[in-house]
């Protein structure tokens, strides 16, 4: 499992240990920015009033949906960082809807100055909240009855206060950008706006860059997929602010290159939130399955296993007291049934992901210890096989060790597992041995082991002679750790 987790973690990591989505977002943002800045025929802005309204609305809906999905994460973990993330996304969503989309749709002649100053101020607040969320490491907070209402109130109050302040200051607010700056001629950067507006763009860009660095670091430390996508989205958001700095936006009837990068920010957030929710439900299903397995294991242990133990004990007592050899097969059958029930209990409680070497070791130690035989293990820890293969091989080990200690009266058993071009399992003992030709026709245990090996596409061999011990060998195809 350690090897599988390392492989899964490595597959999500790119250059110099940085998660792949962050690397991809950096490359896309950098290349897109270079193309727009250095290529005059690719403009910063295109007149598309309907598309601009669609992008603002889509950003509002996706941001709100992502905040709603992340609220489930906050309810589970109760971390202030999650609360701030939801708050920031809520501010972004409300800004897109209330301060951008609705004014453009309902009041086409509304002053562009209000939209520029109010939207920029709200987005700076949201970016600063996101950057703070990326770096704080405070412990979980206590449970509150109204965390959702508190979030809605905080977002609503933030946007309302900013909008009201801009309305009051509107008579004295300077123009956001130079009136001679026309988006239709936006083939090259033109940094011509009010210093406060341009500084706000740089401040927001810096906040998003800080958020990207913080989320990236936490994603590596905690192997947290959601933080990885938050970091990638923050990278695109930082590039979007850079585009708005190179050519300031104030005209709602135009679609800017920065708007496309902002949409990418929201889409990456949505991907991260969707994967978080999917992971949560998968974990909930796994926990429910584990609980059910444990319930079944308890029922087996308290019922069937206890009755089998009683039957085996009584048969052994009767065999000794009555000196009846005919009772020995019944006692052996009861012991095998008890052993199988214990194995079923162990598999139910241990789960289905136990590595093959560990499963073999536990099985061999259980049987050898019960029969008083010494055990030596030589197991390749790098062997990883599918669950069906693991189950069949463990049953071969159980049968082989049981035969060695019960029928062969071995005092020592060696179990070996080797990986390579093929997977080789050997069980050797120092018991009394037997004639394989005779045993192959009368022994169901040998037949069972052979059938299990052949079912896996392998072969089964047994080497033994009277008084010379026994060696059982199973060789099956194997394509390395990736075979799982």
C-alpha angles and dihedrals in degrees: 000000000000090000091048093049091048091049092048091048093047091050089061094049127086136179117358092353095304115140112256099241089056092050091047093049091049092050094046093046093046096047093045091050092048091050094049095044099043101035113072096195090058103075131205093227139032126189104248110137095174094047091048089054091048092051093049091048092046090050091051094049096044093045091050092046092049090050090050092050092048089053088074089057090052092051089055100043104024091209120159088221090063090047091054091048091054091046092051093049090047091053091049092049094047091047093053092048105035103029100033118017100038097046090048092048101039102031108031091175096051117136111271090212092069092049092048098049099037096045093045093049093050093047092051089053091050093047092050090049090050092049090050091049090053094059110030116102102187121152122255117287126231121270118272129195094224111036092132093051090047091054093049090048093049093049094044093047092049095052094040094050092048093048092047092048092050091049091052092047095042095102092057100034114112120230110282094225140012108284090223092062106105120190091212089070097048101126093120133032115277111183096195114138142103110299091236092053093046091046089051090054091052091045091052091046091052092047091052091047090051090048091050092052093047096047091045092053093047091046090056094045096047099026086233113170096197093055089050091058092043089055092049091049091049089055091057090045090054091052090048090057089050090055091051089051093052091049113011117225123223106134113092093197091066131078111220129202086241089060090060091052090048089054088052088054091056094044092054090049089053092050091051093047092048092052091047092054092045090050090049094053092044089053091047090052091048091050091050090050092049091050090051092048090052091049091053090046091053091050092050093047096047095042123020098025093049092050092048091050089053092048093049092048093049093047091052090049092049091047091055097041097044095031089224113161089191090071093059096080090049091051091048091050091050090050091050091049090049090049091051092049091051090050091051090051091049093049092049093051097038095049130228098281099073110134117247096242092053093046091050092048094050093046095048093045092050095053098038092047092050091053095042096245125141117243133206120190129199105176128166104230091200093069112112120174137169117273094254092054091046092052094050094048093047090053090051089053091048092052094043096048091043091052092047095052100034104037102018093042089219119181094198134035130188121200119191131184120186131182126202133101086340134018112248125193120185132181115189129179140178094227131130094278127210144224107278092204092059096038094050091065097043105029116088090185092064091046091050093051091047092051092049092052093047091048087061091051093255138108135252128214132179123193120189144136132190109279093003106088129244137268122198117192130186121185119187134170115269133178100194132263092324088069089090 
